[in-house]
Amino acid sequence: MDDKDTELLCKVSANHLFLAQFEPFRATIRSLRVRNPELSRVILQTIVANGGRFDSIIWSQSCPSPALLTFLCTLELLQFNEPTSHLWSFDAAALKLRAEFCLILQNVISRVSESISSSELGAEAVDEVELNGDVSGINEDLKGLGDSLRVLVKISDMGLRRLRPDLIEMDDVIDTGGDIVVEEEEMMCLRRVFLENADIFDVLSLNIEKQVGWIENEDSDMAITVRTVVKHKEVEDKVFKSLQKCIQTAHLEAMRECLMNNDVDGAISHIRFLHLNYGINEEEYRVVSKDLLRRVLPGKDDYGDARREMRDKFLSVYGEALSSRCTPLVKMIQVIHDEMLLEEIESVKASESDQIPLPLQHLQNFIQELNSETTLNSTNSLLETVITSCMREMYQYARVHGVHLLECVMDTALSAVRKQKLHEASNILLLFPRLQPLLAVLGWDLLSGKTDLRRKLMQLLWTSKSQVLRLEDSPHYGNRSDEVSCVEHLCDLLCYQLDLASFVACVNSGKSWSLKSSLLLSGKEYMQQGNEDAHWDPFVENFVLERLSVQSPLRVLFDVVPSIKFQDAIELISMQPITSNLSAWRRMEDIELMHMRYALESAVLALGEMEKNIGEGVGNDQINSCYLKDLKNHLDAINNIFRKVSAI
């Protein structure tokens, strides 16, 4: 070397290298790179190609192993342009993966070595154990660790071979000998090591997957390799894939043992290390996963703490599967879950005639068995939990069956209404309270001719809950007219028609009727009172409802009750639901027509009294004065000039 500074930097670099002082070594290499980039790159390439294995290196705490030295030098080498040129046929990313493989494996080797060192007993302890006769267990344990260490070292040597140059022959590269063969049966002694260092071997498996992918995707025309190198790669790839397979086998066997010992949590903890593309038949994963899911699926009729605990475990299965970075594994678990759910649904269908979805059936059973002695707060809290759980199950049921969730719920509720099980229909819609008005409207026609059931239907699904539903959604609307949908307005209209029908039935039976008996206005109070004392004629009510379906309330009211009092008529017409300015205008028109009608009636009655007073002298001036006063009030209430003139 002509440059003395370059020669000095090389000597200093060598000193730091053999003292395992990497930080000073890296600083020196970077200084050398400024003066002679090619030389600094060759130094780093030589270290990486030898796997950091040089004689007389004094390893330190900051750099305790050749694998760490190789990895750190690889990172520094990657800072150069074309770090693998003229030496390796693979690119920089593949070089980093190979150095990383050696470092990961060295970490495991260090742990196993420490375990062997800590397992060695002093002389006194050995004598004591020999007196007790329990020596075989310790010897077997040490023997297993020794075998594991031997296999790990062989795999590490194989990883080191992959760092050797494959484009040129380098005299200063240490030869690791011929082919290193590690059989799959030989790797099974690492089962304990696999499980104790599961996270490390999971990363190692991912590293192998990337390495094999790089090799399989390489363009052979661009790589100048000799036959022996290709042969080495084939052997190494086979060993690496066998290592992945053995890791998976160890976790599957551990899951089986945990399930045999009823250790569900232990079995779940292994899911995140499973991968379907690592050489194991998918059927083995399916068998173990199905056995696990059978144990963690929550009980259907139990909604207590045990169910919540099982639900958490079931969700943790999916959480661990997502952590595995293996999408096919998640899909497989989902398919198994769907198959199990479908089997349960089909078995229930075969044994029961009622085609009620299984989650809704469990909800009905729970509500029926709900203890009436529990406090209101605890009942509401438990019911909310049950509804939330049932809703999750219904989403799963709808997805598996390929049906629309809301359609499925509505069909079940309508079926209950058709069977006149109104409370069951109301319980079903606890999942989706906003569907209650729709069910009330659709169920109306299913109860044709049954006014008592229609009234009960409107009580359960609308009048007792309409205000609550509207208050829940009121912040989303600007004014009250926007809060009432067409379905909600129809519910109010049907309740109003029931009130008119009940009024006519009351008048026909000679009983009195008041606004307290109104289904539309009383709401929850009507339901709490139950109106048990009212027994109306169903024929009259059905007759009025039939007329109201084709005629206006004003016409029907005065046709069936010609002698209706003005106060009753004005109260009933004023109760008519309105949702727009047009509806309000029409109601005002109806009220004016009523005033015209009662004005004419008052005029006729007043003339009759006058005739009696003039002709027979028996008329009552006070009554006549009342008729005239009523006539004046009715005329004053008419705002339309033409109607007022016509009435006069």
VMD Tcl script that draws the C-alpha trace (Angstrom):
set ca {
  {0.00 0.00 0.00}
  {1.38 3.35 -1.05}
  {-0.86 5.41 1.12}
  {0.42 5.32 4.71}
  {-2.92 6.55 6.07}
  {-4.71 3.73 4.32}
  {-2.23 1.21 5.67}
  {-2.60 2.62 9.17}
  {-6.40 2.48 8.99}
  {-6.23 -1.14 7.86}
  {-4.04 -2.07 10.82}
  {-6.29 -0.23 13.26}
  {-9.34 -1.95 11.75}
  {-7.69 -5.34 12.18}
  {-6.86 -4.57 15.82}
  {-10.44 -3.55 16.61}
  {-11.75 -6.58 14.74}
  {-9.71 -9.09 16.73}
  {-10.65 -7.32 19.96}
  {-14.34 -7.54 18.96}
  {-14.71 -3.78 19.33}
  {-17.25 -3.20 16.60}
  {-18.03 0.49 17.10}
  {-14.37 1.57 16.74}
  {-14.05 -0.93 13.88}
  {-17.03 0.61 12.07}
  {-15.66 4.13 12.56}
  {-12.32 3.07 11.12}
  {-13.97 1.33 8.16}
  {-15.98 4.45 7.39}
  {-12.80 6.53 7.46}
  {-11.16 4.00 5.16}
  {-14.16 4.14 2.84}
  {-13.49 7.83 2.21}
  {-9.95 7.07 1.03}
  {-10.43 3.67 -0.58}
  {-14.06 2.53 -0.96}
  {-13.18 -0.67 -2.79}
  {-10.79 -1.83 -0.08}
  {-13.25 -1.16 2.74}
  {-15.94 -3.07 0.84}
  {-13.61 -6.05 0.32}
  {-12.83 -6.14 4.05}
  {-16.52 -6.23 4.96}
  {-17.28 -8.80 2.26}
  {-14.51 -11.05 3.58}
  {-15.87 -10.89 7.13}
  {-19.42 -11.65 5.97}
  {-18.30 -14.46 3.65}
  {-16.49 -16.13 6.57}
  {-19.46 -15.69 8.87}
  {-17.31 -13.68 11.28}
  {-15.30 -16.79 12.16}
  {-11.62 -15.93 12.49}
  {-9.00 -17.39 14.76}
  {-7.70 -15.41 17.74}
  {-10.70 -13.04 18.03}
  {-11.30 -12.11 21.65}
  {-15.09 -11.81 21.90}
  {-16.46 -9.01 24.06}
  {-19.82 -8.21 25.66}
  {-20.64 -5.72 22.92}
  {-19.89 -8.31 20.22}
  {-20.06 -11.77 21.79}
  {-20.46 -14.02 18.72}
  {-19.45 -14.39 15.06}
  {-23.11 -14.24 14.03}
  {-23.58 -10.78 15.54}
  {-20.34 -9.57 13.96}
  {-21.50 -10.91 10.59}
  {-24.89 -9.22 10.85}
  {-23.42 -5.86 11.89}
  {-20.89 -6.01 9.06}
  {-23.70 -6.89 6.67}
  {-25.63 -3.79 7.69}
  {-22.51 -1.71 7.12}
  {-21.86 -3.42 3.79}
  {-25.37 -2.57 2.60}
  {-24.42 1.12 2.77}
  {-22.19 0.58 -0.28}
  {-23.35 0.68 -3.86}
  {-23.74 -2.87 -5.21}
  {-22.63 -4.58 -1.98}
  {-22.87 -8.11 -3.46}
  {-21.23 -7.43 -6.82}
  {-18.39 -9.70 -8.00}
  {-18.96 -12.05 -5.06}
  {-22.57 -13.24 -4.65}
  {-25.21 -14.01 -7.24}
  {-28.06 -12.87 -4.97}
  {-28.95 -9.29 -4.13}
  {-28.53 -7.19 -0.99}
  {-31.92 -8.15 0.49}
  {-31.09 -11.86 0.27}
  {-27.69 -11.22 1.85}
  {-29.32 -9.49 4.80}
  {-31.78 -12.37 5.24}
  {-28.95 -14.92 5.34}
  {-26.97 -12.94 7.89}
  {-30.12 -12.44 9.94}
  {-30.77 -16.20 9.89}
  {-27.37 -16.89 11.44}
  {-27.94 -14.23 14.11}
  {-31.39 -15.57 15.08}
  {-30.11 -19.11 15.33}
  {-27.10 -18.00 17.37}
  {-29.49 -16.42 19.86}
  {-31.19 -19.79 20.37}
  {-27.83 -21.59 20.62}
  {-26.75 -19.18 23.35}
  {-29.94 -19.83 25.32}
  {-29.54 -23.60 25.07}
  {-25.89 -23.33 26.12}
  {-26.91 -21.29 29.16}
  {-29.53 -23.89 30.05}
  {-26.92 -26.64 29.90}
  {-24.54 -24.60 32.05}
  {-27.22 -23.88 34.64}
  {-28.23 -27.56 34.72}
  {-24.77 -28.75 35.77}
  {-24.74 -29.68 39.47}
  {-21.99 -29.34 41.97}
  {-20.36 -32.40 43.51}
  {-22.34 -32.21 46.74}
  {-25.64 -31.89 44.92}
  {-24.77 -34.83 42.68}
  {-23.95 -37.00 45.71}
  {-27.26 -36.07 47.32}
  {-29.20 -36.91 44.19}
  {-27.38 -40.21 43.81}
  {-28.37 -41.14 47.37}
  {-32.03 -40.51 46.49}
  {-31.66 -42.50 43.29}
  {-33.07 -39.78 41.04}
  {-30.25 -39.34 38.57}
  {-31.76 -40.61 35.35}
  {-34.12 -37.67 34.96}
  {-31.32 -35.12 35.12}
  {-29.12 -37.12 32.79}
  {-31.93 -37.42 30.26}
  {-32.60 -33.70 30.48}
  {-28.95 -32.85 29.88}
  {-28.77 -35.40 27.10}
  {-31.77 -33.82 25.36}
  {-30.26 -30.35 25.62}
  {-26.96 -31.66 24.29}
  {-28.66 -33.25 21.29}
  {-30.57 -30.04 20.65}
  {-27.38 -28.00 20.77}
  {-25.67 -30.36 18.35}
  {-28.51 -30.09 15.81}
  {-28.69 -26.32 16.16}
  {-24.97 -26.00 15.49}
  {-25.33 -28.11 12.34}
  {-28.15 -25.89 11.09}
  {-26.08 -22.82 11.96}
  {-23.17 -24.19 9.91}
  {-25.58 -24.68 7.05}
  {-26.66 -21.06 7.36}
  {-23.02 -20.03 7.32}
  {-22.48 -21.99 4.10}
  {-25.15 -19.84 2.43}
  {-22.93 -16.79 3.01}
  {-20.06 -18.25 1.00}
  {-19.36 -16.57 -2.35}
  {-20.90 -18.35 -5.32}
  {-19.48 -16.24 -8.16}
  {-15.76 -16.56 -7.40}
  {-13.47 -18.75 -5.35}
  {-11.91 -16.98 -2.36}
  {-8.88 -18.57 -0.76}
  {-9.39 -16.82 2.56}
  {-12.95 -18.12 3.04}
  {-13.21 -20.87 5.63}
  {-14.57 -24.09 4.16}
  {-17.19 -25.82 6.29}
  {-16.64 -29.16 4.63}
  {-19.02 -31.24 2.51}
  {-22.79 -31.33 2.58}
  {-24.35 -30.83 5.99}
  {-27.32 -33.15 6.28}
  {-29.91 -32.80 9.04}
  {-32.74 -35.30 8.84}
  {-36.29 -34.41 9.85}
  {-36.32 -37.08 12.57}
  {-33.14 -35.59 13.98}
  {-34.79 -32.17 14.25}
  {-37.64 -33.51 16.38}
  {-35.32 -33.51 19.38}
  {-35.66 -29.72 19.20}
  {-39.35 -29.87 20.19}
  {-38.70 -28.48 23.65}
  {-36.47 -25.75 22.22}
  {-39.13 -24.85 19.65}
  {-41.76 -24.35 22.34}
  {-39.54 -22.50 24.81}
  {-38.36 -20.10 22.10}
  {-41.57 -19.94 20.07}
  {-41.30 -16.24 19.20}
  {-37.73 -16.60 17.95}
  {-38.53 -19.62 15.78}
  {-41.59 -17.85 14.43}
  {-39.32 -15.07 13.18}
  {-36.88 -17.70 11.91}
  {-39.65 -19.41 9.93}
  {-40.58 -16.11 8.33}
  {-36.92 -15.57 7.46}
  {-36.75 -19.01 5.83}
  {-39.93 -18.30 3.89}
  {-38.41 -15.12 2.48}
  {-35.11 -16.83 1.70}
  {-36.73 -19.69 -0.18}
  {-38.90 -17.18 -2.00}
  {-35.82 -15.22 -3.09}
  {-34.18 -18.38 -4.37}
  {-37.26 -19.64 -6.21}
  {-37.71 -16.26 -7.91}
  {-34.11 -15.89 -9.02}
  {-33.41 -15.80 -12.74}
  {-31.01 -18.66 -13.37}
  {-29.72 -16.99 -16.54}
  {-28.44 -14.06 -14.49}
  {-26.64 -16.18 -11.90}
  {-23.22 -17.66 -12.68}
  {-23.13 -20.71 -10.44}
  {-21.42 -24.05 -10.52}
  {-23.17 -27.36 -10.07}
  {-21.85 -27.93 -6.56}
  {-23.32 -24.63 -5.37}
  {-26.71 -25.54 -6.84}
  {-26.53 -28.90 -5.10}
  {-25.72 -27.23 -1.79}
  {-28.70 -24.91 -2.18}
  {-31.07 -27.79 -2.86}
  {-29.92 -29.58 0.28}
  {-30.11 -26.41 2.36}
  {-33.59 -25.55 1.10}
  {-34.80 -29.03 1.97}
  {-33.38 -28.77 5.49}
  {-34.86 -25.31 6.00}
  {-38.30 -26.46 4.89}
  {-38.00 -29.46 7.18}
  {-37.18 -27.06 10.01}
  {-40.37 -25.10 9.30}
  {-42.36 -28.34 9.24}
  {-40.89 -29.55 12.54}
  {-41.73 -26.23 14.21}
  {-45.35 -26.58 13.07}
  {-45.47 -30.21 14.19}
  {-44.23 -29.24 17.65}
  {-46.95 -26.62 18.07}
  {-49.69 -28.95 16.82}
  {-48.60 -31.69 19.23}
  {-48.48 -29.15 22.05}
  {-52.04 -28.06 21.22}
  {-53.23 -31.67 21.28}
  {-51.63 -32.23 24.68}
  {-53.19 -29.04 26.05}
  {-56.63 -30.08 24.82}
  {-56.22 -33.55 26.34}
  {-55.42 -31.85 29.65}
  {-58.32 -29.37 29.23}
  {-55.85 -26.50 29.06}
  {-57.75 -24.36 26.56}
  {-55.72 -21.22 27.20}
  {-52.50 -23.11 26.56}
  {-53.82 -24.44 23.26}
  {-54.93 -20.97 22.16}
  {-51.47 -19.56 22.88}
  {-49.98 -21.76 20.13}
  {-52.31 -20.56 17.36}
  {-50.28 -17.46 16.58}
  {-47.33 -19.67 15.59}
  {-49.26 -21.78 13.08}
  {-48.86 -21.39 9.33}
  {-50.56 -23.47 6.65}
  {-47.77 -23.24 4.07}
  {-44.99 -24.84 6.08}
  {-45.26 -28.45 4.95}
  {-48.04 -29.82 7.19}
  {-51.23 -31.23 5.70}
  {-54.11 -28.79 6.16}
  {-56.32 -31.57 7.51}
  {-54.15 -31.80 10.63}
  {-54.75 -28.12 11.31}
  {-58.48 -28.61 10.75}
  {-58.74 -31.50 13.22}
  {-56.97 -29.62 16.01}
  {-58.78 -26.34 15.30}
  {-62.18 -28.04 15.27}
  {-61.50 -29.73 18.60}
  {-60.45 -26.38 20.05}
  {-63.50 -24.53 18.72}
  {-65.84 -27.12 20.24}
  {-64.40 -26.28 23.64}
  {-64.51 -22.49 23.33}
  {-67.87 -21.95 21.64}
  {-70.11 -20.30 24.26}
  {-73.12 -22.12 25.65}
  {-76.31 -21.13 23.90}
  {-78.73 -21.01 26.82}
  {-76.38 -19.63 29.42}
  {-75.91 -15.86 29.46}
  {-73.99 -15.61 32.71}
  {-70.33 -15.06 33.55}
  {-69.37 -18.48 32.19}
  {-70.73 -17.54 28.78}
  {-68.83 -14.25 28.73}
  {-65.64 -16.08 29.69}
  {-66.10 -18.60 26.89}
  {-66.94 -15.79 24.50}
  {-63.67 -14.05 25.35}
  {-61.76 -17.27 24.73}
  {-63.54 -17.75 21.43}
  {-62.63 -14.23 20.31}
  {-59.05 -14.79 21.47}
  {-58.84 -17.69 18.99}
  {-59.48 -15.26 16.15}
  {-57.13 -12.72 17.71}
  {-54.29 -15.24 17.87}
  {-55.03 -16.42 14.33}
  {-54.80 -12.85 13.05}
  {-51.47 -12.48 14.87}
  {-50.09 -15.43 12.90}
  {-49.93 -13.34 9.69}
  {-51.50 -16.33 7.92}
  {-54.71 -15.34 6.17}
  {-55.55 -18.93 5.10}
  {-55.45 -19.96 8.77}
  {-58.03 -17.31 9.70}
  {-60.25 -18.36 6.79}
  {-59.95 -22.02 7.77}
  {-61.03 -21.29 11.36}
  {-63.94 -19.23 10.06}
  {-65.02 -22.04 7.72}
  {-64.85 -24.57 10.57}
  {-66.88 -22.26 12.79}
  {-69.49 -21.82 10.06}
  {-69.70 -25.57 9.49}
  {-70.22 -26.23 13.19}
  {-72.90 -23.56 13.39}
  {-74.63 -24.94 10.30}
  {-74.61 -28.45 11.76}
  {-76.23 -27.17 14.93}
  {-78.86 -25.24 12.98}
  {-79.72 -28.26 10.82}
  {-80.00 -30.51 13.86}
  {-82.41 -28.07 15.52}
  {-84.45 -27.79 12.33}
  {-84.76 -31.55 12.12}
  {-85.96 -31.87 15.72}
  {-88.37 -28.91 15.89}
  {-91.26 -27.90 13.67}
  {-91.00 -24.15 14.38}
  {-88.56 -22.62 11.95}
  {-87.30 -20.01 14.42}
  {-83.63 -18.99 14.05}
  {-81.57 -20.57 16.79}
  {-80.32 -17.30 18.38}
  {-83.88 -15.93 18.56}
  {-85.07 -19.17 20.09}
  {-82.43 -18.88 22.81}
  {-83.48 -15.28 23.41}
  {-87.11 -16.35 23.84}
  {-86.13 -19.08 26.28}
  {-84.07 -16.66 28.33}
  {-86.84 -14.05 28.55}
  {-89.33 -16.70 29.59}
  {-87.02 -17.93 32.33}
  {-86.05 -14.46 33.48}
  {-86.54 -14.32 37.22}
  {-89.22 -11.81 38.12}
  {-87.72 -11.37 41.58}
  {-84.60 -9.65 40.28}
  {-84.43 -5.91 40.61}
  {-85.30 -3.73 37.65}
  {-81.77 -2.37 37.22}
  {-80.14 -5.78 37.27}
  {-82.79 -7.15 34.90}
  {-82.26 -4.31 32.41}
  {-78.49 -4.68 32.58}
  {-78.65 -8.43 32.04}
  {-81.18 -8.04 29.25}
  {-78.95 -5.56 27.41}
  {-76.07 -8.03 27.63}
  {-78.26 -10.83 26.32}
  {-79.55 -8.70 23.44}
  {-76.00 -7.74 22.43}
  {-74.92 -11.37 22.48}
  {-78.00 -12.47 20.55}
  {-77.37 -9.81 17.92}
  {-73.83 -11.12 17.35}
  {-75.19 -14.63 16.93}
  {-77.85 -13.41 14.51}
  {-75.24 -11.72 12.33}
  {-73.34 -15.01 12.23}
  {-76.55 -16.96 11.55}
  {-77.53 -14.67 8.68}
  {-74.05 -14.85 7.14}
  {-73.93 -18.64 7.30}
  {-77.47 -19.05 5.97}
  {-77.05 -16.44 3.26}
  {-80.10 -14.42 4.31}
  {-80.62 -10.76 5.08}
  {-80.48 -10.16 8.80}
  {-83.38 -7.71 9.04}
  {-85.52 -9.79 6.68}
  {-84.89 -12.88 8.80}
  {-85.88 -11.05 12.00}
  {-89.00 -9.57 10.41}
  {-90.13 -12.92 8.97}
  {-89.80 -14.53 12.39}
  {-91.68 -11.71 14.10}
  {-94.48 -11.79 11.50}
  {-94.75 -15.54 11.96}
  {-95.26 -14.97 15.69}
  {-97.94 -12.35 14.97}
  {-99.67 -14.75 12.59}
  {-99.77 -17.28 15.44}
  {-101.14 -14.52 17.72}
  {-98.03 -14.66 19.93}
  {-97.67 -10.92 20.20}
  {-95.36 -10.87 23.22}
  {-92.93 -13.17 21.42}
  {-92.96 -10.86 18.41}
  {-92.25 -7.90 20.68}
  {-89.36 -9.77 22.33}
  {-87.83 -10.62 18.97}
  {-87.73 -6.95 17.99}
  {-85.77 -6.07 21.11}
  {-82.78 -6.57 18.79}
  {-83.95 -3.84 16.42}
  {-86.49 -1.54 18.13}
  {-86.78 0.68 15.06}
  {-88.55 -2.19 13.28}
  {-91.45 -2.20 15.75}
  {-93.60 0.34 13.82}
  {-93.08 -1.64 10.62}
  {-94.13 -4.87 12.32}
  {-97.21 -3.16 13.75}
  {-98.26 -2.03 10.27}
  {-97.54 -5.36 8.57}
  {-99.13 -7.35 11.38}
  {-102.34 -5.32 11.17}
  {-103.55 -7.18 8.08}
  {-102.57 -10.54 9.60}
  {-105.11 -9.97 12.39}
  {-108.07 -9.11 10.20}
  {-111.35 -9.04 12.12}
  {-109.62 -9.34 15.52}
  {-109.83 -5.87 16.98}
  {-108.70 -6.92 20.45}
  {-105.50 -8.41 19.06}
  {-104.99 -5.41 16.80}
  {-105.32 -3.11 19.79}
  {-102.87 -5.21 21.79}
  {-100.47 -5.24 18.84}
  {-100.47 -1.44 18.67}
  {-100.06 -1.23 22.44}
  {-97.00 -3.50 22.50}
  {-95.23 -2.24 19.42}
  {-96.20 1.40 19.10}
  {-98.14 3.40 21.67}
  {-96.04 2.19 24.61}
  {-92.74 2.95 22.81}
  {-93.37 5.59 20.16}
  {-92.25 8.51 22.31}
  {-89.07 6.69 23.36}
  {-88.18 5.88 19.76}
  {-88.78 9.44 18.63}
  {-86.74 10.95 21.45}
  {-83.83 8.66 20.58}
  {-83.74 9.96 17.01}
  {-84.86 13.55 17.59}
  {-81.31 15.05 17.63}
  {-80.90 13.91 14.02}
  {-83.85 15.96 12.77}
  {-84.45 19.65 12.49}
  {-88.15 19.80 13.39}
  {-90.89 17.54 14.63}
  {-92.55 17.04 11.26}
  {-89.37 15.38 10.01}
  {-89.30 13.02 12.98}
  {-92.39 11.09 11.87}
  {-91.85 8.64 9.04}
  {-94.64 7.36 6.82}
  {-94.70 4.07 8.77}
  {-94.92 5.87 12.11}
  {-97.70 8.09 10.77}
  {-99.55 5.00 9.61}
  {-99.25 3.54 13.11}
  {-100.77 6.70 14.57}
  {-103.52 6.57 11.96}
  {-104.36 2.95 12.78}
  {-104.49 3.79 16.49}
  {-106.81 6.70 15.66}
  {-109.09 4.39 13.69}
  {-109.21 2.01 16.65}
  {-110.21 4.93 18.87}
  {-113.04 5.87 16.49}
  {-114.18 2.25 16.38}
  {-114.15 1.98 20.17}
  {-116.10 5.25 20.46}
  {-118.81 4.01 18.12}
  {-118.97 0.68 19.97}
  {-119.30 2.52 23.30}
  {-122.11 4.74 22.02}
  {-123.84 1.74 20.48}
  {-123.71 -0.14 23.80}
  {-124.89 2.88 25.79}
  {-121.59 3.43 27.59}
  {-119.62 6.63 27.95}
  {-116.32 7.29 26.23}
  {-113.57 9.73 27.23}
  {-110.09 10.68 26.09}
  {-108.68 8.49 28.85}
  {-109.88 5.53 26.82}
  {-107.95 6.70 23.76}
  {-105.27 4.31 22.57}
  {-103.52 7.06 20.62}
  {-103.26 9.62 23.42}
  {-102.81 7.48 26.52}
  {-99.71 5.56 25.39}
  {-98.10 3.69 28.29}
  {-100.93 4.60 30.67}
  {-103.38 2.72 28.47}
  {-101.16 -0.34 28.58}
  {-100.72 -0.15 32.34}
  {-104.46 0.22 32.93}
  {-105.09 -2.62 30.55}
  {-108.62 -1.32 29.89}
  {-109.88 -4.65 31.14}
  {-113.36 -3.36 31.95}
  {-114.10 -2.42 28.34}
  {-115.88 -5.11 26.34}
  {-116.83 -3.64 23.01}
  {-118.86 -5.24 20.27}
  {-116.31 -6.61 17.75}
  {-118.90 -6.50 14.96}
  {-119.42 -2.76 15.35}
  {-115.68 -2.12 15.59}
  {-114.90 -4.16 12.49}
  {-117.72 -2.42 10.62}
  {-116.30 1.00 11.48}
  {-112.75 -0.06 10.56}
  {-113.96 -1.33 7.18}
  {-115.69 1.98 6.51}
  {-112.61 3.96 7.61}
  {-110.45 2.07 5.12}
  {-112.33 3.70 2.21}
  {-114.01 6.80 3.68}
  {-112.96 9.83 5.68}
  {-113.29 9.80 9.48}
  {-115.72 12.76 9.35}
  {-118.16 10.99 7.06}
  {-117.98 7.68 8.90}
  {-118.42 9.34 12.26}
  {-121.61 11.22 11.31}
  {-122.98 8.29 9.31}
  {-122.78 5.73 12.11}
  {-123.44 8.17 15.00}
  {-125.80 10.85 13.61}
  {-126.66 12.14 17.08}
  {-123.08 12.62 18.20}
  {-122.50 15.56 20.50}
  {-120.45 18.48 19.27}
  {-117.91 18.12 22.09}
  {-117.30 14.45 21.29}
  {-117.11 15.15 17.58}
  {-114.62 18.00 17.94}
  {-112.43 15.92 20.27}
  {-112.39 12.94 17.90}
  {-111.68 14.99 14.78}
  {-108.97 16.98 16.57}
  {-107.24 13.72 17.50}
  {-106.65 12.90 13.84}
  {-102.84 12.65 13.25}
  {-101.32 15.24 10.94}
  {-97.84 15.28 9.44}
  {-97.98 18.21 7.01}
  {-99.50 21.61 6.45}
  {-101.90 20.08 3.94}
  {-103.18 17.63 6.54}
  {-103.61 20.45 9.04}
  {-105.56 22.52 6.47}
  {-107.84 19.58 5.70}
  {-108.55 19.06 9.37}
  {-109.46 22.73 9.74}
  {-111.81 22.36 6.77}
  {-113.46 19.36 8.44}
  {-113.90 21.34 11.65}
  {-115.55 24.20 9.72}
  {-117.92 21.72 8.09}
  {-118.77 20.43 11.55}
  {-119.49 23.99 12.71}
  {-121.77 24.47 9.68}
  {-123.58 21.25 10.49}
  {-124.09 22.12 14.15}
  {-125.00 25.73 13.23}
  {-127.81 24.41 11.05}
  {-128.86 22.05 13.82}
  {-128.92 24.90 16.36}
  {-130.94 27.06 13.94}
  {-133.50 24.30 13.39}
  {-133.83 23.68 17.12}
  {-134.15 27.40 17.81}
  {-136.87 27.74 15.16}
  {-138.68 24.79 16.68}
  {-138.68 26.38 20.10}
  {-139.89 29.67 18.61}
  {-142.71 27.87 16.82}
  {-143.79 26.22 20.04}
  {-143.67 29.53 21.86}
  {-145.72 31.39 19.22}
  {-148.23 28.71 18.33}
  {-148.77 26.81 21.54}
  {-147.21 29.14 24.09}
  {-145.26 26.33 25.70}
  {-141.77 27.22 24.43}
  {-138.85 27.82 26.76}
  {-137.15 31.15 26.14}
  {-134.04 30.09 28.05}
  {-133.54 27.00 25.90}
  {-134.20 29.04 22.79}
  {-131.58 31.53 23.92}
  {-129.04 28.72 24.35}
  {-129.72 27.47 20.82}
  {-129.24 30.93 19.40}
  {-126.04 31.37 21.38}
  {-124.71 28.06 20.03}
  {-125.70 29.19 16.54}
  {-123.72 32.40 16.97}
  {-120.66 30.54 18.28}
  {-120.68 28.10 15.36}
  {-121.04 30.90 12.83}
  {-118.20 32.83 14.44}
  {-115.97 29.74 14.19}
  {-116.45 29.60 10.39}
  {-113.66 31.58 8.75}
  {-114.63 30.89 5.15}
  {-116.93 33.74 4.03}
  {-118.74 31.69 1.42}
  {-119.49 28.93 3.92}
  {-120.63 31.47 6.48}
  {-122.98 33.07 3.92}
  {-124.28 29.65 2.90}
  {-124.92 28.74 6.52}
  {-126.80 32.00 7.09}
}
mol new
graphics top color blue
foreach p $ca { graphics top sphere $p radius 0.5 }
foreach p [lrange $ca 0 end-1] q [lrange $ca 1 end] { graphics top cylinder $p $q radius 0.2 }
display resetview
